[in-house]
Amino acid sequence: MSLARIVTALDAERHHSLIRPRWLAKIFVTFDVLCFLVQITGAGMQCTTSASTSRLGEKVTIVGLVLQILVTVYFLIAAATFHRRINASPTVVSGHINKQLVRNLQTIYTASVFILVRNIFRVAEFAEGFDGAVSKSEAYIYVFDATLMALVVWVFIVVHPGRLQRAVRKMKSEDQSELNESKDLMAEERKVDNTDLEGNKTVGVEEQSD
């Protein structure tokens, strides 16, 4: 959703993004929910007393995590493609707030890499099974799961795309105000020119009468 907001704010919907912003969030959120449901299904299957069903549940969970990794990788590709295109062909808006744009995209990259590493760790955890070294040590879970998810939240608190949207709205508002002032000034100049023209015509008529 952050990437879609950035693309829309920069007026870069048509030629810069791999996916239209209105579909971007819908597609990735849908796939994220789907991956989550697959993982939940796998986790539920592992709660059974049947050993074969439990092993199948582990495989289903791994499939869900691998799907999430693939979705995250494609999201990174979409973000990087947008970044490359907006640098090659900047919009009027992006040219004015390039520093904020770079900061927001770096935040998206960082958060996505954290999520990617976390999911790779989870795949390794379930691949080893409950008797593996990863499952037996809480330190791994704190470092590669809890900490990484906390960092994802933290980076978006520090650099939230809403600030970029507010900056764009403020810039557009100021530009519109300047445009209105220019129009008012041009209208006043035309009025003065018309008044002078009418005055010259009146003088000419009076001279002809004399």
C-alpha positions in Angstrom: 0.0 0.0 0.0 2.9 2.4 0.7 4.3 1.9 -2.8 0.8 2.5 -4.3 0.5 5.8 -2.3 3.9 7.0 -3.5 3.2 6.2 -7.1 -0.2 8.1 -6.9 1.3 11.0 -5.1 4.0 11.5 -7.7 1.5 11.4 -10.6 3.4 8.4 -12.0 0.5 5.9 -12.5 0.7 5.4 -16.3 4.3 4.6 -17.3 6.4 4.2 -14.2 4.8 1.4 -12.3 4.7 -2.3 -13.3 1.2 -2.5 -11.8 -1.4 0.3 -11.7 -1.6 1.7 -8.2 -5.3 0.8 -7.7 -4.4 -2.8 -8.3 -1.0 -2.8 -6.6 -2.3 -2.9 -3.0 -5.2 -5.3 -3.9 -2.9 -7.8 -5.6 -0.3 -8.0 -2.9 -2.7 -7.9 0.1 -4.7 -10.7 -1.5 -1.6 -12.8 -2.0 -0.4 -12.0 1.5 -3.8 -13.1 3.0 -3.7 -16.3 0.8 -0.2 -17.1 2.1 -1.3 -16.5 5.6 -4.3 -18.8 5.2 -2.1 -21.6 3.8 0.3 -21.2 6.7 -2.7 -21.3 9.2 -4.0 -24.4 7.5 -0.6 -26.1 7.8 -0.3 -25.1 11.4 -3.8 -26.6 12.1 -2.8 -29.8 10.5 0.2 -30.1 12.7 -2.0 -30.1 15.8 -3.4 -33.5 15.0 -2.3 -36.8 16.6 -1.7 -38.4 13.2 2.0 -38.3 12.4 1.4 -38.4 8.6 -1.1 -35.5 8.8 1.4 -33.5 11.0 4.2 -34.0 8.5 1.9 -32.9 5.7 1.0 -29.9 7.8 4.7 -28.9 8.0 5.0 -29.1 4.2 1.8 -27.0 3.7 3.2 -24.4 6.1 6.5 -24.4 4.2 4.6 -23.9 0.9 2.8 -20.9 2.4 6.1 -19.4 3.5 7.8 -20.0 0.2 4.9 -18.4 -1.6 5.2 -15.4 0.7 8.9 -15.2 -0.2 8.1 -15.2 -3.9 5.5 -12.5 -3.5 8.0 -10.4 -1.5 10.7 -10.8 -4.1 8.2 -9.7 -6.9 7.2 -6.7 -4.7 10.9 -5.7 -4.5 11.2 -6.0 -8.3 8.1 -3.8 -8.7 9.5 -1.2 -6.3 13.0 -1.3 -7.9 11.5 -1.0 -11.4 9.4 2.0 -10.4 12.5 3.6 -8.8 14.6 3.1 -12.0 11.8 4.5 -14.2 11.1 7.5 -12.0 14.9 8.3 -12.0 15.1 7.9 -15.8 11.9 10.0 -16.5 11.0 12.1 -13.4 7.6 13.6 -13.1 7.1 17.3 -12.2 6.3 16.3 -8.6 9.2 13.8 -8.1 11.7 16.4 -9.3 10.7 18.7 -6.4 10.8 16.0 -3.6 13.5 13.6 -4.8 15.1 13.3 -1.4 11.9 12.3 0.3 11.2 9.9 -2.5 14.5 8.2 -2.1 14.0 8.0 1.7 10.6 6.4 1.3 11.8 3.8 -1.3 14.8 2.9 0.9 12.3 2.3 3.8 10.3 0.0 1.6 13.4 -1.9 0.5 14.6 -2.2 4.1 11.2 -3.4 5.4 10.9 -5.9 2.6 14.3 -7.3 3.2 13.5 -7.8 6.9 10.3 -9.6 6.0 12.2 -11.7 3.4 14.9 -12.7 5.9 12.2 -13.5 8.5 10.3 -15.8 6.1 13.6 -17.6 5.0 14.2 -18.2 8.7 10.7 -19.6 9.2 11.2 -21.9 6.2 14.4 -23.2 7.8 12.6 -23.7 11.1 9.8 -25.8 9.7 12.2 -27.7 7.3 14.2 -28.8 10.4 11.1 -29.8 12.3 10.3 -29.4 16.0 13.4 -31.3 16.9 15.8 -29.0 15.0 18.3 -26.6 16.5 16.2 -23.5 15.4 13.0 -24.7 17.1 14.8 -25.6 20.3 16.5 -22.2 20.8 14.4 -19.2 21.6 17.3 -16.8 20.7 16.8 -17.5 17.0 13.1 -16.7 17.2 13.8 -13.4 19.1 16.5 -12.3 16.6 15.1 -13.5 13.2 11.4 -13.2 13.9 10.3 -10.8 16.7 13.2 -8.3 16.3 12.8 -8.2 12.5 9.1 -7.6 12.7 9.6 -4.9 15.3 12.2 -3.2 13.0 9.6 -3.3 10.1 7.2 -1.3 12.3 9.9 1.0 13.5 11.2 2.0 10.0 7.7 2.9 8.9 7.2 5.0 12.0 10.4 6.9 11.3 9.7 7.3 7.5 6.0 7.1 6.9 4.7 7.6 3.3 1.9 9.9 4.7 4.6 12.6 5.2 5.5 12.4 1.5 1.8 12.7 0.6 1.4 15.8 2.8 4.5 17.3 1.2 3.1 16.7 -2.3 -0.3 18.2 -1.3 1.4 21.3 0.2 3.5 21.7 -2.9 0.5 21.4 -5.3 -1.5 23.8 -3.1 1.3 26.4 -3.2 1.7 26.0 -7.0 -2.1 26.4 -7.4 -1.9 29.6 -5.3 0.9 31.0 -7.4 -1.0 30.1 -10.6 -4.2 31.9 -9.3 -2.1 35.0 -8.4 -0.6 35.0 -11.9 -4.0 34.7 -13.5 -5.3 37.6 -11.3 -2.3 39.7 -12.2 -2.8 39.0 -15.9 -6.5 39.9 -15.6 -5.6 43.2 -13.9 -3.1 44.0 -16.6 -5.7 43.3 -19.3 -8.1 45.7 -17.6 -5.5 48.4 -17.4 -4.7 47.9 -21.1 -8.4 48.1 -22.0 -8.8 51.2 -20.0 -5.8 52.9 -21.7 -7.1 51.8 -25.1 -10.6 53.3 -24.3 -9.0 56.5 -23.1 -6.9 56.8 -26.3 -10.0 56.3 -28.4 -11.9 59.0 -26.4 -9.1 61.5 -26.9 -9.0 60.7 -30.6 -12.7 61.4 -31.0 -12.5 64.7 -29.1 -9.6 65.8 -31.3 -11.6 65.0 -34.4 -14.6 67.0 -33.0 -12.4 70.1 -32.5 
